[in-house]
Amino acid sequence: MNPAVTTISIIIPTHNRAASARRLLDKLAHQTYSMALMEVIMVANDCKDDTVAMLQQYKAPYTLKYAETNGTGPAVPRNKGASMAEGAILIFLDDDVDPSEQLAEAHVGAHDNDTTVVIGYLPLAVSGNPGYYRLSLKMWWENKFREMSKPGYRFGYEDLLSGNFSTSADLFRRSSGFITTLSCRDDYELGVRLLNLQANFKFCKEAAGLHRDEVTDLNRSLKRKREEGRMDTKLWNLHPRITNSLQKNYRENRFNFLHSRRAWFMMNYPRVSDKFAGLLKSWMKIAERLSMRWRWHRLSYRLHTYWYYRGLMDALGSRDNLVRYFSHEPFIREIKKLDIDLEKGLAAAENLLDDERPEAITIWLGPEKIADLPYEPGMERLKGAHLRAILATTVSEPMTTALVMQTLKTKPAR
């Protein structure tokens, strides 16, 4: 879309962080985007500090609106801000984001049409001596953005990150906005519905903001992981066809964890297993002091997995329900499949994918079948931009074999 004429609304939920909120408002005053086309809507959710008083007195060079809400999590204030928005493009930012001056302009410039969803770059700020936890968290974020930036990357519902993304106001309203019954994972759930509407996700590194998360530490992370376990059961009930990475991992490993002593104690004596988890956390501190990075990461993985399972147990209540949750095979509606013949040319195959946007494909090279790519719930429909990446990675081995066989068949005998 044209940044010279497109109106935008920047929507920011905030909760008891007046200093961070003011810093963000100050930074937005230096955007390269036209102040006449920009409005900022900050929604104070259940604030007990002086956030509202600050908003009442704040003088901005752009149109500033504010409102108050009471709700669990940021979904309620985000929806409230969207209901007040007059811009054609909605940009959602967290209140601890330090935006680059080009953030708004880059978001708008990346929108091709009303079905585009732009995910901005949001690296974690670290300074001084951050410790293993902050460094591992920064690495997780960077790896995620690195994957999204690869050519031909196929987006999924877990790629929608609500701290820095934009969508057209029309698409957001057609999606019915954020669900308000989830205390977390509400961005993932919105991602499912946007992809069901055939939205086109894009990553834009130029739409950058530094994530100045000043409150998350290991204790908060473990508490969050337990809450994610609880909310994933609700997400599964809402969208039973989607599968997260833990479900996939534990299916592949044949539910080994569920048969372990750790799982038995967790299900029968949770207080005992919680104390053991606390002991593991103490060992993590020792491992960091001794610079045992590998041991620290292994303990961190085990602890986060443990508290995720504790969240699942909070919601599901029994081992049988847990097994059923991980092994469910939901009914899959009739899906759109397509045959792609590479013998007709790569460009022709890419154009066909763009025209049809199938959910599953079978790849052929003339009479030779290369591979079946099955339906993957929660992933965007296949398009031409995906094909080269698929051929270079997922099906590279059978593709190479088919090309060799074709060469041998056509090579004249000596």
C-alpha positions in Angstrom: 0.0 0.0 0.0 1.1 3.6 -0.6 2.6 5.2 2.6 1.8 8.6 1.1 -1.9 8.2 1.5 -2.7 5.2 3.8 -4.1 6.0 7.2 -2.8 3.9 10.1 -3.8 3.2 13.7 -1.1 2.0 16.1 -2.7 0.1 18.9 -0.9 -0.4 22.2 -2.2 -2.3 25.3 -0.5 -1.4 28.6 -0.7 -2.5 32.2 0.9 -0.6 35.0 4.0 0.5 33.0 3.6 4.2 32.7 7.3 4.9 32.1 7.5 2.3 29.3 4.3 3.7 27.8 5.6 7.3 27.8 8.9 6.1 26.3 7.0 4.5 23.4 4.8 7.5 22.8 7.9 9.7 22.7 9.5 7.4 20.2 6.5 7.3 17.9 6.8 11.1 17.6 9.9 10.5 15.5 8.4 8.1 12.9 9.2 8.8 9.3 5.5 8.3 8.6 3.2 11.3 8.1 1.8 12.4 11.5 -1.3 13.6 9.7 -2.0 10.0 8.6 -1.2 8.4 11.9 -3.2 7.9 15.1 -2.0 6.1 18.2 -4.5 4.3 20.5 -3.2 3.3 23.9 -5.5 1.2 26.1 -4.8 1.0 29.8 -5.9 -2.4 31.0 -6.7 -2.5 34.8 -4.0 0.1 35.5 -3.4 1.1 39.2 -0.5 3.4 38.5 -0.5 6.8 36.9 -0.8 5.6 33.3 -4.2 7.1 32.7 -3.1 10.5 34.2 0.0 10.5 32.0 -2.2 9.8 28.9 -4.6 12.6 29.9 -1.8 15.1 30.0 0.4 13.8 27.1 0.9 16.2 24.2 1.6 14.4 20.9 2.3 15.5 17.3 -0.1 12.8 16.1 -3.7 12.0 17.0 -3.6 10.2 20.4 -6.6 8.3 21.8 -6.8 6.4 25.0 -9.3 4.1 26.8 -9.5 2.0 29.9 -10.4 -1.7 30.1 -10.5 -4.5 32.6 -9.6 -7.9 31.3 -7.2 -10.9 31.7 -4.3 -10.5 29.3 -3.9 -8.0 26.4 -6.6 -9.4 24.1 -9.3 -7.2 25.6 -7.4 -3.9 25.3 -6.2 -4.8 21.8 -9.8 -5.4 20.7 -10.9 -2.2 22.3 -8.2 -0.2 20.5 -9.2 -1.8 17.2 -12.8 -0.8 17.8 -11.7 2.8 18.2 -9.4 2.8 15.1 -10.0 4.8 12.0 -6.9 3.8 10.1 -6.9 1.5 7.1 -3.9 -0.4 8.5 -3.8 -1.6 12.2 -0.3 -1.9 13.7 -0.2 -3.7 17.1 2.7 -3.0 19.4 3.5 -4.0 23.0 4.2 -1.2 25.4 7.8 -2.4 26.0 8.8 -2.0 22.3 11.3 0.6 21.2 10.4 1.2 17.6 12.7 2.1 14.8 11.9 5.4 13.1 10.9 3.5 9.9 8.6 0.9 11.7 5.3 2.4 10.6 6.4 3.2 7.0 7.9 -0.3 6.6 4.7 -2.0 7.8 2.5 -0.1 5.4 5.0 -0.6 2.5 5.0 -4.3 3.0 1.2 -4.6 2.6 0.3 -5.9 -0.9 -3.5 -5.9 -0.4 -6.2 -6.3 2.3 -5.2 -10.0 2.9 -1.6 -9.3 4.0 -0.4 -9.7 7.6 3.0 -8.3 8.3 5.1 -9.6 11.1 7.8 -7.1 12.2 11.3 -7.8 13.5 11.4 -7.7 17.3 14.9 -8.6 18.7 15.3 -8.8 22.4 17.3 -6.1 24.1 20.2 -7.4 26.3 22.8 -5.3 28.1 25.5 -5.7 30.6 25.8 -9.3 31.9 22.5 -10.7 30.9 23.0 -14.3 32.1 22.1 -17.6 30.4 18.4 -17.2 30.5 18.3 -13.8 28.7 20.8 -15.0 26.2 18.9 -18.2 25.5 15.7 -16.2 25.1 17.4 -13.8 22.7 18.7 -16.8 20.7 15.1 -18.3 20.5 13.8 -15.0 19.1 16.6 -14.6 16.6 16.2 -18.2 15.3 12.5 -17.7 14.8 13.0 -14.5 12.8 15.9 -16.1 10.8 13.6 -18.9 9.7 10.8 -16.5 8.7 13.3 -14.4 6.6 14.3 -17.4 4.5 13.0 -17.4 0.9 10.0 -19.7 0.4 9.3 -20.0 4.2 5.9 -21.4 4.8 4.2 -19.6 7.7 2.1 -21.2 10.4 -0.2 -20.0 13.1 2.6 -20.0 15.7 4.4 -17.3 13.6 1.8 -14.6 14.5 3.6 -12.5 17.2 1.3 -9.9 18.6 4.1 -7.6 20.0 4.8 -6.2 16.5 2.5 -7.0 13.6 0.0 -5.3 11.3 -3.1 -6.2 9.3 -5.7 -4.3 7.3 -8.6 -3.1 9.5 -11.0 -5.0 7.1 -9.2 -8.3 7.6 -9.0 -7.9 11.4 -12.7 -7.2 11.6 -13.5 -10.2 9.3 -11.5 -12.4 11.6 -13.5 -11.1 14.7 -10.4 -10.0 16.4 -8.6 -11.5 19.4 -10.3 -14.2 21.5 -10.7 -13.0 25.1 -11.1 -16.3 26.9 -7.4 -17.2 26.7 -4.8 -15.7 29.1 -2.1 -16.4 26.6 -1.8 -18.0 23.1 -4.5 -15.5 21.9 -2.1 -14.4 19.1 -1.7 -18.1 18.0 -5.4 -18.6 18.0 -5.9 -15.4 15.9 -3.2 -16.8 13.5 -5.3 -19.9 13.0 -8.3 -17.9 12.0 -6.4 -15.5 9.8 -4.9 -18.4 7.9 -8.3 -20.0 7.5 -9.3 -16.7 5.8 -6.3 -17.3 3.5 -4.4 -14.3 4.8 -0.8 -13.9 3.4 1.8 -13.7 6.2 5.0 -11.7 5.5 8.0 -11.0 7.6 9.5 -7.5 7.3 12.8 -6.9 9.0 12.7 -3.2 8.3 9.5 -3.0 10.5 11.8 -3.3 13.5 11.4 -2.6 17.1 13.7 -3.4 20.0 11.9 -5.6 22.6 12.8 -4.0 26.0 11.3 -6.8 28.1 12.3 -5.7 31.6 10.3 -8.2 33.7 10.7 -11.7 32.3 13.1 -13.9 34.1 13.4 -17.7 34.6 10.7 -17.8 37.3 8.3 -15.8 35.2 9.1 -18.0 32.2 8.4 -21.3 34.0 5.1 -19.8 35.3 4.2 -18.8 31.8 5.0 -22.3 30.5 2.5 -23.8 32.9 -0.1 -21.3 31.7 0.7 -22.2 28.1 -0.1 -25.8 28.9 -3.4 -24.9 30.3 -4.3 -22.6 27.4 -3.1 -25.1 24.7 -5.9 -27.5 25.8 -8.4 -24.7 25.1 -6.7 -23.9 21.8 -7.0 -27.6 20.9 -10.7 -27.6 21.8 -11.3 -24.6 19.6 -9.2 -25.9 16.7 -8.8 -29.7 17.1 -7.1 -30.1 13.7 -4.0 -28.1 14.7 -1.0 -29.8 16.3 1.8 -28.1 18.2 5.5 -29.1 18.3 5.2 -30.9 21.6 2.4 -33.0 20.4 4.4 -33.9 17.3 7.5 -34.7 19.4 5.8 -36.9 21.9 3.9 -38.8 19.1 7.3 -39.5 17.5 8.8 -40.6 20.8 5.9 -42.9 21.5 4.9 -41.0 24.7 8.1 -42.1 26.5 7.7 -39.3 29.1 4.2 -40.5 30.0 5.7 -43.9 31.1 8.6 -42.4 33.1 8.9 -42.1 36.8 8.9 -38.3 36.6 5.5 -38.4 34.9 4.2 -40.9 37.5 5.2 -38.6 40.4 3.8 -35.6 38.6 0.4 -37.2 38.2 0.2 -38.9 41.6 2.3 -36.7 43.9 2.5 -33.2 42.3 3.8 -31.5 45.4 6.7 -33.9 45.6 7.6 -33.4 41.9 7.2 -29.6 42.2 9.9 -29.7 45.0 12.1 -31.7 42.8 11.6 -29.2 40.0 12.6 -26.5 42.5 15.8 -28.4 43.1 16.5 -28.6 39.4 16.2 -24.8 39.3 18.8 -24.5 42.0 21.1 -26.8 40.0 20.7 -24.4 37.0 22.1 -21.6 39.1 25.1 -23.8 40.0 25.6 -24.8 36.4 25.7 -21.1 35.3 28.2 -20.2 38.0 30.4 -23.1 36.8 29.9 -22.0 33.1 28.3 -25.4 32.3 26.3 -24.0 29.4 25.3 -27.4 28.0 24.1 -28.7 31.4 22.2 -25.4 32.0 20.3 -25.7 28.7 19.4 -29.3 29.3 18.0 -28.5 32.8 16.1 -25.6 31.3 14.5 -27.8 28.7 13.5 -30.3 31.3 12.1 -27.7 33.6 10.1 -25.9 31.0 8.7 -29.3 29.7 7.8 -30.3 33.3 5.8 -27.1 33.9 4.1 -27.3 30.5 2.9 -30.8 31.5 1.8 -29.5 34.9 -0.3 -27.0 33.0 -1.8 -29.8 30.9 -2.5 -31.8 34.0 -4.2 -28.7 35.6 -6.6 -28.6 32.6 -7.0 -32.3 31.8 -6.8 -33.9 35.2 -5.7 -37.5 34.4 -3.1 -39.5 32.5 -5.8 -41.0 30.3 -6.9 -37.5 29.2 -3.3 -36.5 28.7 -2.7 -39.5 26.4 -5.9 -38.8 24.5 -4.9 -35.2 24.1 -1.5 -36.1 22.6 -2.8 -38.9 20.4 -6.0 -37.4 19.1 -6.6 -37.9 15.4 -9.3 -35.4 14.6 -11.6 -35.6 11.6 -10.2 -33.8 8.7 -12.6 -32.3 6.2 -12.1 -32.8 2.5 -9.0 -30.9 1.5 -7.9 -29.3 -1.7 -5.2 -31.4 -3.3 -3.2 -30.8 -6.5 -0.8 -32.7 -8.7 2.3 -30.7 -9.8 4.3 -32.0 -12.8 7.8 -30.4 -12.9 8.4 -31.7 -16.4 6.2 -28.8 -17.5 8.7 -26.4 -16.1 9.3 -24.8 -12.7 7.6 -21.5 -13.6 4.5 -23.3 -14.8 4.3 -25.2 -11.5 4.7 -22.1 -9.4 2.0 -20.3 -11.4 -0.3 -23.2 -10.9 0.2 -23.2 -7.2 -0.5 -19.4 -7.1 -3.7 -19.9 -9.0 -5.0 -22.9 -7.0 -3.5 -22.4 -3.5 -3.9 -26.1 -2.5 -3.6 -27.5 1.0 -1.7 -30.6 -0.1 0.2 -31.6 -3.3 1.8 -34.5 -5.1 4.9 -33.7 -7.0 5.7 -35.5 -10.2 8.5 -35.5 -12.7 6.7 -36.8 -15.7 5.7 -40.4 -14.8 8.0 -40.4 -11.7 6.4 -39.6 -8.4 8.6 -37.4 -6.3 6.7 -37.0 -3.1 3.4 -36.4 -1.3 3.1 -33.3 0.8 0.2 -33.9 3.1 -2.2 -31.4 4.6 -0.7 -29.6 7.6 -3.3 -28.0 9.8 -2.4 -24.5 11.0 -0.1 -23.8 8.0 -0.8 -21.4 5.2 -1.9 -22.8 1.9 0.8 -23.7 -0.6 1.8 -21.1 -3.2 4.5 -20.7 -5.9 7.0 -19.0 -3.5 7.1 -22.2 -1.4 8.0 -24.6 -4.2 11.8 -24.0 -4.7 12.4 -24.2 -0.9 10.5 -27.5 -0.8 12.5 -28.9 -3.7 15.8 -27.8 -2.0 15.0 -29.2 1.4 12.0 -31.4 2.1 12.1 -33.5 -1.1 15.7 -32.9 -2.2 16.7 -36.5 -2.0 13.8 -38.1 -4.0 14.0 -35.1 -6.4 17.7 -35.8 -7.1 17.1 -39.5 -7.5 14.3 -38.8 -10.1 16.5 -36.4 -12.0 19.3 -39.0 -12.2 16.9 -41.7 -13.3 15.4 -39.4 -16.0 18.9 -38.6 -17.2 19.9 -42.3 -17.4 16.7 -43.1 -19.4 17.2 -40.3 -21.9 21.0 -40.8 -22.3 21.7 -42.6 -25.6 23.4 -46.0 -25.4 27.1 -46.2 -26.6 
